[in-house]
Amino acid sequence: MTEPTETHPDHTAAHARKRGFLARLRGSFLTGLVVISPIGLTLYLMWTVAGWVDGWVLPFVPAEFQPERYIGVNIRGFGVIFFLIFTVIVGWLAKNIIGRSVLRFGESLVDRMPVVRSVYNGLKQIAETVFAQG
């Protein structure tokens, strides 16, 4: 290691301080990216998925339930809310005796179709694994 010469001791210290400032600035910038990126990407993905679900679900929602009819503005995410309510109702129906018998009948139909059976059973297994409780 070399020590600063007596002729320019301030020059070397100023150079180290300047580099330290830029390094700290770069570190703060990268830390900010690490904090902001997941938040921004999550918001973007949620916004995009809500629009995608709305595009699929809203055509099935009766006109009298569409918010655009009452307030004149399409509310992004309304289709998601409608989908969640619909899914809860289907789940509630599937838990009772009639729902279980309807599901058994539907699965017996699917079991008779070679390609559909493979796809359905694979997706069902993935869903059960992902959504398994404790």
Steps between C-alpha positions, in 0.01 A plus 500: 500500500625842420442792727408845372800714429556811700457719193143382424336353810168679438486386138506133594244545780267698269532228235411227753207705630372562144518133413332415828214737422445347156518150646246594767280660234518185287428283804198710593374483142534121488332466840216718374463275195488193723222661705300659215524222239295234683238757598475643149498161330238369743273799436553467124425126503191547719374776266569284194341188647193700611463631143547153358241346735261788430538436128401137549233536768315825423341371177321240716377753758141609427468863389299599808795405723766685301620817678546679167123511462454691827805725526608518136852375572645153466651413837808284464481205734122466505535178302747373760251570779222331303731202434589470870134506603413245231788274611390514864145407400622208287723382788210526743275301265772237441527435874141384540360159398343618173822674395712196576271277295511746207881507522518120506275484194713760316822321588355168380431666164853639485647158587354363176688751281866397450677836439265707712539252787879542502485879491224522761665257742835678469347842562290364786809350664689830466206697644465260794872527571510878479181560696545219755437614855755413773 
